[in-house]
Amino acid sequence: MAVDLDGLSPKELDALISKAKQRKQTLAKRSSQAEVSKALAAVAKKHGWTLAELFGAAAPKAAKAGKPAAAPKARKSTTKGTKVAAKYRHPETGQTWSGRGILPKWMAEEIAKGKKREDFAI
């Protein structure tokens, strides 16, 4: 969060500094993610549960002391790279376009000449 300090009055700067100090104190009081995960695992174990049983696949893993928990992996698209049927065809050259992505040059040239996209529909 960037703040333009040039346009602020001394009173506004003091308020901003005060707010920043309060935020810093709040963050300093927080437990680390590893500490919280470890505490959760201990409480769950005490009652005969595991974190996986309580939270499912999204269960936080009890991190070892001093090591932060690993970030979850991003999901990959299942449709990326799949072929899509052509929706448009150039009547003379036979070139096709699915209607996705950037408008092909041949269609842009024809549209510039006055034709419409619908004229090339298959």
Secondary structure, DSSP 8 states (H G I E B T S, - for coil): -----TT--HHHHHHHHHHHHHHHHHHHHS--HHHHHHHHHHHHHHTT--HHHHHGGG------TT-----------SSTT------EE-TTT--EE-S-SS--HHHHHHHHTT--GGGGB-
